[in-house]
Amino acid sequence: MRTIMNEMGRRGSEDAVRDPPPPLRPVERAGAADLEAVVLAVVGELVAELHGGRPVAVGLDRTLDRELGIDSLARMELLLRLERRTGARVPEADALAAETVRQLLDALLRCGGERKPVVAAVDAVPAAVDARPDDATSLVDVLVWHAERNGARIHVRLDDDARPGTRTHRELLADARRIAAGLVERGVGPQDAVALMLPTSLEFFATFFGVLLVGAVPVPIYPPSRVGLIEEHLRRQAGILANATARLLVTTGAASRIGTWLGVQVPSLHAVVTPEELAATGGEIPIRRARPDDVALLQYTSGSTGDPKGVVLTHANLLANIRAMGEAVDARSTDVFVSWLPLYHDMGLIGAWLGSLYFACPLVAMSPSTFLTRPERWLWAIHRHRATLSAGPNFAYEICASRLDESLLGGLDLSSWRVAFNGAERVSAGTLGRFATRFEGHGFRREALAPVYGLAEACVGLCFPPLARGPLVDRVDRRRFAIDGRAVPSAAADAIELVSCGRALPRHEVRIVDGSGRELDERALGRVQFRGPSATRGYRANDAADRELFDRGWLETGDIGYVAAGELFVTGRAKDLVIRAGRHVYPYELEDAVGDLPGIRRGGVVVFACPDERAGTERLVVVVETRTSDDPSRAELRARIDGLTADLLGLPADEVVLVPPRSVPKTSSGKLRRSACRELYLAGELGRPRSVRRQLSRLAVRAIGPLLRRGAHRIATLAWAGWFWLCFAMVAVPAWLAAVLVPGAPARRAAVSALARALFAAVGIRLDVLGTANLGAGASLVCANHTSYLDALVLAALLPGRFAFVAKRELQDQWLMRRSLPRVGVVFVERSDRERSVEASERLEAEVRAGGSLVFFPEATIRRAPGLFPFHLGAFLTAARTGVPIVPVAIVGTRSVLRADQWFPRRGAVRVTIMPARRSSGVAWSDAVALRDRVRDDLATATGDVPVDATPTGTVAGAATA
C-alpha cells in the first residue's frame, strides 16, 4: 500500500497541487489559427508557473514532457485549462498520446464534443447474496464458491469508453480456465512464476486467475510509461523477472518489443504471449485446488529505497488480510467498490479487486489514466454506481478538492460513499479538510474519510481507523519531536500536524521499538513493527533482505512512527531519516517548503544524508530541480534555500545541488527515490542528460553477455537432448532383444532393469530412492503417480524383478510392444469395454493370489497439466479382494525431464519415495474407495501435486501407459 501508481508518470504522489487560476473565458473556435494562439498561450502560462515565472520558449513542436517539463499531473492541469478556455473536450486516448504541443492542438481540432457535467443514471443497490466463503482456503476456492452459488452475479464492470464490459463470477471462471489451458500448453506448472504486464482490462482478471488455476504464481508488473525512461524501465523489469525466475510474460501486443528485450535479459523467460494467444488454445483444464500455504502472489515493492524485492504471499496470507479488512469496514455483498487504482500494486489488486471478490461486492474498475485525464469521472462513477467503498492516495483527494470546476459537478451525489480510504502515501490533514468541505454540499460526509496504513509485507492493510469516526489529527511540538523523539501534544501555531492511521486490524499487532529492539512507550518515536496472519514468509530469493525484515517473530515495516491511545501515527521512512547534530530531520516538510520557492520545480526536491567521516556525523544534502541557469540567480536561489532550511530545521544544509528538470529519479508511482538520488550524487552522475539513443545503446551492450550465455545454454540443451535420444536408442535395441530372446522372465526383467539404469547413468539423470525397505518381500501392489513417459523406465530401473507392470490394452496394437512387453510380464487390461474390463480385473486378482506383484499407474494416462488426477479403482479393488497391501510410490522430477506430448527432454533429477504399505479394511466396494483415497492423499503429500477435481473416465481397471 505504500505505492499504487504506474501511469502517474514522473510526477505523482509527492506533487502538491496549487490553487487553480481563475477560469478563462471560452473563445469561439473559428479556425485553426485562433485555436493555435489559444493553445500556445495556455501552455505558456502553465510552463511559466511550473518554472517560477521565468519565460520558457513554447512552440508547436516542443515536447510536453522533456522540453516543457509538463508531466502527468501538469498535463491534467493543462487539459483542464484548455477545456475551460476552448470549451472542447479532448478524448482521453488523444490526451494521453500527445507528445508535442502540435499533437495536442490536432486533438483539439479533431474533437467536436464539449466537456460537460456527466449526466448519469443511478444504478440500483445490488441485492444481498450468500457472500462469505468462510471455509475457503485459497483464492481459487473463493472464485469457485461464488461461481457455483452466485454465478450470474456481476463481479467486475469495466468503466472504459473504449472497451466497456462486464464479467460474472461464472464467466470469470470460464475465462480463467481457457487461459489456464493455454498456460499448460506452454509448459507452465505449479509454482512457476508468470509475469503479467497488462493494463486494467477484463483480460487481466482472467489471466491472473488462469495462472492460479494451474498452481502457478502471478507476478503483476507495470508497462513502460514513456520512451525517455526505457533504459531504467527495462533494467528494473529485468531485475524483477530474473528475481522471480519468471517462465512466461503475458502482455499486450503493443508491448511485445519491450517483452523481447526482457527475454534477452532473463534466462528463465521462455516466451512472451498475449492473453488472446493463451485463450486461443481451446479447451479447459480441470480445476487445481491450491493449498493454503502455496504461494499465491509475488508482489514487488516500488523500489523507492533500493532494488526491487518480491514479497512472497500465500493464499492463507491473502485470505487472512481480506477477512480482517472486511471485518474492520463491515464489508457486505450490498457494497459497491469503485477503483481506478492500478492492478499491479497491492491496494488496487488486493484491497479493491480480491476483497470485492471475497465479499461478492461488485467492482467498478477504471484505468488510472481515466483519473489522470478526467479526475471528475472517479466521483461520477461513485455517483452512478452508488458506490459505498473507494480508495485513492492523498494527492487524488487534493486534486478533486482543489482542481475541479464546480461546473463539472452539477448534480453529483456522493451520499452513498461510506468509506473513503486514503492510503499509499503520506496523508495530509489539510487535504482531508479541504476535500470534506468541498464535497459536503454533494452529500459527502467527513466521517467517511478513512486514512489507512499498510504495506506489501502485510499483503496490503495493517491499520484501519474506527468505522465512521473520521480523521483524527494530532498536533505535536516541533522541537520536542525533532530533538527528543517524542510526540508531545501542542497548541502552538508551528505545531506539526500528523494524521492517525487507526488501530491494527483484527488478529494483527503493531508495536514501536528503539534501535536495540526494546518496545517503547506511547508517543515515543521509533521503528514500526508488526505481526499477524497476513505477514509474509519473506522475500523471493533475497536472504539479505529477509534478515533485515524479521526481528524475533516481528516484521520491520521500514517506517518510523509512534502510538498514541492505541492508534498508529506514521511519520516517515526509516531510511529517509537524517540525523544531523543530534537532530532527527525528516525530509518531507523541507522538500515541500523548498518546492514552494520561485524558480524551483515542484516535486523535484530531494533531501537526503551522506556520511561525513571527518565530522563523524551526516551531511545534509538538498537536491533541487530548476531551469535557472545564470550564476547570480543560482547563487541567490541557494541562499534562499539555505535560509529556509535554517529557519525550518534550526541548521543549514551542508550542500545545495541545483540540477536540470527531470534529473531526480522517481518510482513508477512518482515517488522520490532518495536512495537512488544519493547514489547518483555520490557517483557524480546526478543531472547528466540521458538520451534515448544512449540508453538503447547501453541496453544493447548489456544484452550481448546475456544473449551469448543464453545462446550457449540453448546449444548445450540441444546437444544434451540429442545425446539423450542417442543413448535411448542404444539402450532400447538391446532391451527389446533381451525381452524377446533371453530365456526366463526373471532374467529378462533383470536385463531390462540393468539397461534402464545404464540409460539414466549415461545421460546424467540422478535417481534418488527413499524407503526401499517398505517394499517388503511378499506379494504386493505398487501404485505410482504418473507424470511422464519416463515413469515406467524409472520404476523398471529401481523395483525388484518380481514386479510386473499393468498396461493399457492399446499397446498390444503396436508390433514391437506386442512382441516384447508380455515377455517381461506386462499384464494388459481393457479400459473402455466394461465386459473385458471385468475379465481383466479377475485376471489381475488371480495373478496376485498366485504370489505376483504388480505395478499400477491408477491415473491411467499422463497429462501436461500439473496435479494428481482422479484414480481408477482397479488396483484398489484387487487389493481389497486379495488382502495384499498397496505400496504408494511417489515419482517427482520426470515431468520436468520429459513432459507429456513433448519429445524434447531436459536435464534434471528424479526422486522416488516408496511409502509404507496400506491395506484395505475390508473387501467391499466402499473399502476399496477408502483405500484409494488414503493412497491418493499419501501421494499428494509426497509429490506436492494437489488433487484436481475431474470426473474419472474409463472403468475400474487402472492401466499404465508403459
N, C-alpha and C positions, 0 to 999 in steps of 0.2 A: 503494500500500500504506500510505500514511500514514493514510488513513481508509477505513473499510469499512462503517460502521454507518449505518442510517437509522432503523429502528424502535426505536432506543435511546432516543428522546425527548430531552429537555433534558439529562439527566444520562447519562453512559455511561463513556467511556474514562478520564476523569480522576477518577472517584469511587473512592476506596479503599473496601474492604469490611471492615467491622469484624468482630470475633469474634462468633459467634452467641450469643444469650442461651441460658440453659438451657432445655431442652424444656419446653413447657407440658403439663400433664396434660389429656388429652382429656376432654370432658364429654359427657354424654348429650344428644342433640339432641331434647329432649322437646317443644319447641314454638318458635314464632317469638319469643316474649318472651325465653326463655332464650338463644336464639341471638343475638338483638339485643344483649343485655347483653354477651355474649362478644365480638361484633364491635366494639362501641364500646370495650370495654376494651383489646382488642388494638390497634386503631387508635390509641387514646390513648397507649398505651405507646410505639408506634413514633414517633408525631409528637413526643412529648416528647423521645425520643432524638435525633431529627433536629434539634431546636431547642434543644439544650444543656440539657435538663431543665426548661425553662420550660414551664409548663402552657399548653396551647392548647385552646380550645373545640372539642370534637368533637361533631358532630351528624349525624343520618342524611342530611340534605340538604346537607351540606358537600361541596364538590367535592374530589376526591382530589388533583388537581394544583394548581389555582390557589389554593385556600384552605388546604389542609392541607400543601401542599408535597411531596406524595408523587409523585415522578416514576417513570420506568420501572424503574430498579433498586430503588428503595424499594418500588415496587409488588410486585416479585418477592419481596422480603423479607416484605412484608405477607401475600402468599399463602402463603408457607412457614409463617409463624406461625399463620395461620388454619387451615391444614390440619392442623398438628400439634395445635392446640387443639380442633378440632371433629371431626377425622377425616374431613372431607368434601373431595372433590376438585372444585374449580371448573373447569368446562370452559374450555378455552383462549380460545375466542371471547368468552365472557361475561367472563372476567378482563380481557381487553383492552378490551372495550367499556364496562365500568363507569366512569362518570364521577363518581358520588357514592357515599357510604357506603351509602345505601339500595339502590342498584342492586347493589352487591356483596353486601349481605345477601340480596336477592332471588335472586341467582345461587346463593348457598349453600342457600337454602330449596328451590330447584328441583332442585338436583343430588342424586342419590341414591347416587352411587358414592363409594367411598373411594379415597384416593390410596395405592396400594400399589406395592411394587417391581415393575418391569417383568419379566414372565416371557416371555422371548423365545426363539424357536427360532433356532438359529445357521445362517446361510447357508453354503453351500459356497463354497470358494475358486473364483473364476472361472477358467475354462480359459484357457490361454495361446493367443494367436492371432497371426497376422501383423499386427503392430500399429504399424508405424512407416512412415508415408508420407513417407519421406525426400526424395522428388522433388517433393513438393507445394510450390507457390509461393504458395498463398493458402489462407485458411480454407475457401473453397468447395471447393478441391481435396481438402482433408483430409476433409470430410464426404462428398463423392462417393466418394473412395477407400474409406472404411470402409463406405459403403452398398453398394458393389459387392463387397467382399471379406468384410466382417463384418456384412452387412445384418441378420441375425436376432439379433445380439448386443444385449443390453440395454445401452443407453448411459446413460439417466437413469432413476432411480427416485425418485419424489416421495414423501417420507415426510411425509404430511399426513393427519390423521384425517378432515378434511372432503373433500378431493379427492385421494385417492391415485391413482397411475397410473405407467405406465412408457412409455418410448419406445425402440425400437431405432434403430440408425443409419438403416435404410431408412425407418422410419416418420417420423423427424425430417425427413429429406429430403423426403418426400412432403408433410408438413405445411407445410414451408417453401415448397414450390413453390406450394401453394394460397394462402398468404399473399402470395407474390410476385405472383401473378396479380391479386389484389385491389389491390396497390400500383400495378401498371402501369395498372390500370383507373382509378385516381385520379391518374394523371399523374406518378407518381414515376419518375425516371430516374437514370442514372449520376451518382454523386457528390452527389445530393440528400441532405440531412440529414433523417433520420426519428427523432423523439424517441420513446423507449419509457418510459412511466411505468406500469410493470406490477409486480405483486408476484412473488415466487418462484412460478412456475407452469409447466406444460408450454407454455402459450401464449407465455411469454417466450422460451423456447428456439426455438420455431418462428418467432416474429416476428423475432427477431434474425437468423436465417439467411435468412428471407424477404427482409429488407432487403438482405442481402449478395448474394442471388441476382439482384437487379435492378441490382447495381452501386452501390446507394445506400449511405449511411453511417449506421449506427445510433448513436444518442445516448442512452444509458441515463440517466434521471434519476429522482429519488425522489418518491413521492407525499407529500402533507402528513401530518404526524404528529398534529397537534392543531389544532382550530379557533382556539385562542387565538394561534397563531402564523401565521395565514393571510396577514397582510399581508407579513411577511418572506418566507414561502414563495413567494407569488406574485411578489413583486419579484425574488427570486433566480431562480425558474424562468423568468420572462420574460427576464431577462438572459441566461440560458443559451440559450434558444430563439432570441433575437434574434442573439446572437453566432454561433450555429450556422446561422442562416438556415434553421431547420427548416421543411420543407414540410408535414409531417404530424406529428400527435401521436397515438400509439397508446396507449390507456389502457383502464381498466376502465369499465364503465357507471357505477359509483358515483362515479368521479372526473370525470364529464362536466361538472359545474358548474365545477370548477376549470379544466378544459380550455377552457371558454367564456371565462372571464376571461383566460386566457393568450392566446387567439385575438385578443382586443381589443388586447392589448399588443404583439403580434408581427405585423407586416405580412406577413411571409413565410409565416405559418401558414395553409394553405388549408383544412384540415379536421382534425377530431378524431374518431377512429374507434376501434372495439374490434377485437381480433383476430378475433372471431366474424364481424364485418361484412366484414372483409377476406377471410376464408376462404370466405364465402358466395358470392363472385363465381363460383366454379366454374371448373374447368379448371386447367391447369398450363402455365407458360411454359417455353420451352427454358432450359437452364442456361447462365448467362452466366459465363464464366471470367474471373476478375479477374487483373490484372497484379500482380506483387509490389509495385510502388510505388504502387498505388491505395490511397487512404485506406480503412481497414477499420473505424475506430472513432474517435469523438471522446469522449475520457474527460475529464470535467470534474472539476477538483480540488475539494477540500472548501470552499474559500473561507474557511478559518480565518485566513488572513492577508491577505484583501482580496477583490476582485471575482473571480467565477469565471473560470477560464482553461481553454479547451478544448485538451487535449493531442491533437495530430494523430498517429495511429498507423497505419502502413501494414501490409499483410499481411506484408511482409518483416520489419518490426519485431516483430510479434507472434510469428511463427514462430521467429525467432531467439531470443526470450526464452523461449518454451515449450521449445524444444530445449535451451537452456542450463540451465534449471531441471531438466528431466528428466535431463540428464546429471549434475547435481550430486546428485540424490537417487536415481539409478539407477531411474528410473520404468520400469514394465513393465506389460504387459497383465493380469498377475495381481494388481495393486494394486487397491484399492477406496478411493475418496475420499468421506468423509462431510463435508458442508459445510452450515452454517446461515448462512453469510456472505451479505450482500445481493448480488444480481446486478448492481446498478448501480454497483458500485465494483470496482476492479481486482483485489483479492485474491480476491473471490468469482467475478467474471466470468472473468478470465484464468487466475489461478492454479488455482482449483478446477475450473471448468467446461471452458474451452477446453483447458487442459492435460490433463484427463481424456479429452477427445475425441481429442486427438492420439495419446495412447498407448493408446487403447481401454480405459482404466480405467473400470469402471462408477462413475458418480457417484450418490451418495445425497444428494438436495437437500432441505433443510429450510428452513422460513421462519425468519427471525430472531426473530419473535415466539414461535416454539416454544421457542427457547432462553430467551427472557426469562421466559416463564411456567413452563416446566418444564426448567430447565437440565440436570437429570439425563438428559433424553431425548437430548441430544447424546452422552453417554457410552454410553447403552444402544444408540444407533444404531451406534456403533463396535463394540460387543459383538456386536449382532445380525447385522450385515453383514460382520463380520470385517474391518473397515476397517484398512488399513495406513497411510493418509495422512489427516490432518485438520489444520485450522488455526483459529486464533482470536486475537483481541487479548489483551493481558496480563490485562485485567480478567475475561475469561471463565475463564481458568485460576484466577484468585483466587476467583471465585465458587464454582467446583467444589471448590477446596481448602478453603474456609472456611465455606461456607453449607449444603452439602447434608447432610441427616441420613444417618447410616450405614444407617438402616432402609430407605432408598430404594435402597441399593446392594448388597443381598444377592445374591450370585451373579454380580456384574459381573466380566467378564473383559476386560481391556484389553491382553492379551499380544500381540494381532495388530498393535497400533499401533506402527509402526516409525519414523515421522517425525511429530512433533507440532510444527507450525510455530507460532511465536509472533511476530507482527509487527503492523504498522499503528499501534503506539503505543510509548511507552517500555516497555522490558522490565525488570521488577523482579527482582533476584536473589532477594529474599525470596519472591516469588510462585513462582518456579521451584522453590525448595527445598521450599516447603510443598506444592506440587502433587505433586512426586515422592515425598515422604514419605507423603502421604495415600493415594496410589493404588498404592504399591509392593505392598501386600497384595492388590491386584486385578490383578496381573500387569504393571503399567506399569513400564517401565524408564527410569531417569533419562537414559540415553544417547539416548532417542528425542526429548528436548526439543531443539528447533532454533530459537533466536532468529534471525530473518532481517531483512533490511533491503531496502527498495525504494521506488519512487516511480512515479507515473503517467508521468513523463517518460522512464522506462526501461521502459515497459509495466507492469511490476509488480515483478519481482525484480531485485536488483542484487548483494546479498551473501548467501551461504549458508555456514553452518559445515560443517566436515568431517562426513561421514555417520557417524552412530553415535558421535560424540565426546562429545556432551552439552554443556551450557552452560559457557562459560569466563568467569569473573568476575575483573575487575581492580580491586584496591583501590589508590586513589591519594591522595596527600597533599592535604588540603583547601586549605591555604594556598597551596602552590605552584600548585595548579590555578587558584585564583581570581586570584592576583596575577601569576604568571609565565606562565600559559597553558601549563603543561607537566603531563603526567600522570605524576608521579613515584610509583613504587610505594611503598606504605606499609603497615605492620602496625599503625598506631595505631588506637585504638578509634573515633576520629571520622573515619576514612578514608572517602572516597566510594566506593561500590561501583558499578561500571559493567560492563555485560554485553556481550560481543563479539557482533557480528552476522556474523562469519565473513569469508571472503575473497570477492573479486569473482568472479562467475560466469565460466565459460569464455568466452574471446574478449571479455571486458569488462575495463575497468581503472578503478581508483579512486585518487585522489590527494588530498593535503591541501595547500592553498595559503594564503598570507597575504593581506592586503588588497591587495597590489600584484600578486598572481598568481604569486609565487615559490613553488615547491614546497618544503614544509617537511620536516624530519627526522622520524624516528619519535618518537612521544609528544609532538610539538608540536601544540598546538591550533590549528585553522584551518578554513577552508571546505572542505567535501567536494565534489569534482568527479568526474565520470565520463565515460567514452566507451565506445562499443561498438555493435554492430549493432542493439541494441534501442532506441537513443536516438531520440527523437522528432525530426522535422524542425522543430518549433516549435509555437507556439500558433495557434489559429484566429483570424485577423483581429486580431492583437494585436502589432503591431511593437514597442511599448514593452516588453512582457514578453519578446519574443524577444531584444531587445538585452541584457536582464538575464540571460537564460538561457545564452547562448553566450559562451565565452571561448577564442578561438583553438583551436577544434577540441574543446574540452572543454565539458561542460554543468554548470551550477551546480545542486546539489541543494537549496540553501537551508538546509542543515543545517551544524552545527558538529560537529567530531569530531577524532579522532586515529587513527593507525595504530600498532599495536604487533605486532611479529612477523608482519607482513603481514595482520593482522586489523583490521577496522574497528570502532571504538567511537564511537557517535553520542551526543553529549552534549546536543543541543538544536537548536532552530531558530535560524538566524542573526538573524531579525527579532525574536526574543524576547529576545535578549541585551541586558542592561542594563550600560552602562559607567558606574560611579559612583566618583569619586575614584580612578581608575586601576584599580579592581577590575572583574573580569568577573563579573557576577551573573546566574546562570541562575534563572528564576522558579520552576521546578518544585518544588525542595526547599522553598523558603519557602512556596509555596502549600499543599503537603502539611502542613507544620508548623503553619501558621496554621489550617488546616482542622480540626486536632485540638483546638483550644481550645474550651472550653464556650461555648455561645451563638452559635456560628458554623455556618453552613450548609455542610456538607461538599460539596466540588465547586463551591462558589460563591465561590472566592477567586481573584482575578486580580492578578498583579504585572506592571507594565509601566513603561516610562520615558517621560518627556516632556521635551522640550528646556528647559533653563534658560538663557536668553540672558544673563541678568545674571551668572551664575556661570560661563558657558562650559562647562557640563557637562550632565548629565542628572539630572532629579529622579526619585526612586524613589517610585512610587505603588502603594499596596496597596488594592484594592477588595475589600470583604468583604460578603457577603450575610448578614443577620441579622434576626431578629424583635425583638431587644431595642429598646425604644422610649423608656424613661425616660433622662433626661440623665445622672444619676450612673452608671448601668450602662453606658451607651455610652462615657462618659469612661474608666471602668475597663477596658472592653474595648480601647479604643485604647491605653491604657497597656500592657496585656499584649502587644498586637501589636508595639508599639514595642520592648519589652524582648526579645521573641523574635527580632525582626529584628536587633537589635544583637548578641544572643548568637550567632546563626547566621551573619551576614554580616560582623560587625565594624563595622557602621554602622547608624544608624537609618533608618527610612523618612521621606521628606520629607512625605508626606501619607498618612493612612489615611482612606479613604472608606467609610462604612457605608451600605449600600443595602438596600432590602427584598428578600425572596426573589424569585427568577426575574428579577432585573434584569440579570444578567450574560449577554450574548449568547453563544450557542454554535452550533456547526455541527450538521448533521443527525446526526452521529455522537456528539454530546455533547461534542465538544472545545471548550475555551475559545477564543473569538475575541478574542484580546488586542488586535489592531489595531482591531476594531470597538468594543471596550470603550473603548479610548483615544479614538477619535473621539467617542463619546457623552460621555465625560468632558470633553473639550475643548469640546464644544458645549453643555455644561450640561444634557444630557438624560438622564444616567445615573440610573436609578431611577425615572423617571417612569412612571406606570401606562399600560398600553396596552390599552384595552378593544376587544373585537371590533367593536362598533358604530363606534368611531372609526376603527379600521383599515379596515373596509369602506367607510366614508365617504371616507377619503383615497384608497383604491383607486378608488372611483367617480370622484372628481375627477380623479385622474391618468389615468383611462381616457378622459376626454372628448376630450383632444387626439388621442391615437392613433385613437380611434373616428372623429373628424371627418376626420383625414388618410386613414384607410382608406376612409371613405365617398367622399371626394373622388377618391381613386385609383380606386375602383370605377367611379365615374361617368365619369372620364376614360377608363378601359379600355373601358367600354361604348360611349362616343362614338367612340373610335378604331376599334373593331370595326365599328360601323355605317358609318363613313367608308370603311373598307377594302372592305366589300361594295358600297357605292355606287360607289366607284372601279372595282371589278372589273366591275360591271355596265356602267359607262360605257365600259370598255375591251373587254369581251367581245363586245358587239354589233358595233362596227366591226371587231374582229379576225375575227369569223365572216364578216362581209360581205366583208372583204378576201380571206379564204381562198376564198370562193365566186366573187367577181366579178372580182378583179384578174387580168389575163392574165399567164401565165408563172409557173412555180413559184418561181424565184429572187425575183421581185418580191413574190410572196405571202409568202414566208418573211421577207423584209426588212420588210414591213409588220407582220407579226405580232411580229417581234423588237422593232421600234420601239415598238409598243403595250405589249409586256410591260415594256420599260424604263420607259415612261411610268407604268405602274401602280405599280411599285416606287418611283419618284421621288415620285409623288403621295401615297403613304401613308407615306413616310419610312423605308422599309426600305433600308438601305445594302447594296449589293452589292460586296464586296471580292473582287477576282480576282487570283490569283497564278499565274505560269507560263504565260501565253498563248502564249509562243514555242514551247512544247512541242507545240502542235497541228500545226505544220508546214503545208505547202501541199498535199501529195498526199493520196491516199485513206487513210483511217484509221478505226478504230473507237474510239468513246468508251465506256468502262464507268464508270458512276457509281453510288455508293451511293444508296439510296432510303429516305428517312425521312419524306416528306411529299408531299401532293398538289401542293405548290408547286415540287417539284424540276424538273419538266418546264418550267414557266414560267421558272424561273431560268436553265436551260440555253438555252432559246429566246431569252432576252434577251441571253445572253453569247456563244454559239457563232456562228461564221461561218455564212452562209446555205447552205453546201454540205452541212451535216449534216441528215440525215433521222432521225426517231425510229422506233424499233421498239416496237410497242404490242401488247397482247393483243387477240385477235380479238373478244372480248366487246364492245369499244367500238363495233364496227360495228353492234351491235344498237340503238344509240341514233341516232335520225334525225339530230339536229344533228351528232353526231360523224361519222356516215357521209357526210354531205354536205360536211363541211369538212376533216377530217383527211387524207384521201387527196389533196386539192388542194394541201396543203403538203408532200407527200412521205412521210407516215407509212406505214410498212410494217407490216401486221398479220400476227401469227403465231398459230398454234394451240398451246395449252399442254397440253391434255388428250388430244387424239386423236393417237395415235402416227403414223398414216399421214399425216395432214395436217401434223404437226409436221416430218416428214422433208421433205415438199414445201416447207414454209416455209423450212427450213434451206437447201435447194437454191436457193430464190428469193433468199435473202439473199446467198449466195455469188455468184450471178450479178450481183446489184446491185453488189457490191463489185468484182468483176472488171471491171465496166463503168466503174469510176472513182468509184463512190459512196462517201460516208462516212456511217456510221450511228452512232446513239446507243443504247446498251443500258442498261437497269437490270437487271442479272443476278439481283438478288434477286426480281424479278418482281412483287412487291407490297410494300405498306408495312404495318408493324405498330406498335402503340403501344409495345411493349416496346423498350427500347434494345438496341443490339448490331448486329453485322454478320451478317446471316442467310445461310444457305447460298446459293451462286451456282448458277444453271443454266448449262449448258455451251454454249448456242447461240453466244454471241459468241466464245468461245474456239475452238470447232471451226471457225467461219468464219475466224478469224484464222489458225489453223494451216493450213487448206487453201488459203487465198488468199495467204498470206505478207504480208498487210498488218499494220501494227503496231496494238497496242491502247494507248490513252492512258487511264490511270486518272485519274478526276476525282472529287475528294472534296468533298462538299457538307456544310457544317456550319452549323447555325442554323435550318434550315427546320422541323425537328421542334419547336423551341420556338415558332416563329411559328404553325404550324398542324399540330396532331397528327393522327394517324390517327383516324378515327371521330369527329372533332370538327369543328364548323363555327364555332368561336369563335376568331378569330385574336388573337395578342398581338404587341405591338411587339417588334422585335428586329433584329439584324444578321445577314447571311448572308455566309459566307466560302466561296469556291470555289477550290480548289487544283488546278491542272492539272499533273500529274506527268509526268516523262519517259516516253516510249513504251517498251513492251516487245514483243518479238517471240517467236514460238514457235520452239523449236529444231528442230521437225520437223512432219510432217503427221499423225502417228499420234494415236490417242485419248489415250495417255499423255502426249504432248506438250501437248495441249490442257488436260489436267488439271493439269499442272505450271504452265502459263501462268496458269490460273485461280487457283491457289494463290499465285503471285507477285503477281498483281494484287490479290487479297484482302488479302494482307499489306500491300501498299502503302496500300490504302485504310484498313485498320485503324490503321496508324501515323499517317496524316494526319488521320483523324477522331477518334481516341481511342476509337472504338467497338470493343469486344472481340468477336472472332468467337464466336458462340454455337453450342453443339452441338445440332444438329437434323438430321433426315433430310430432304434436299431433296425436294420434291414436284414433280410435273409432268414435262416432258420436256426434251430438250436445248435447245430453242429458248428463250432468255431473252426476256422480254417486259416492256415498260414499262407503267406504269399511266397514262400521259399521256392 
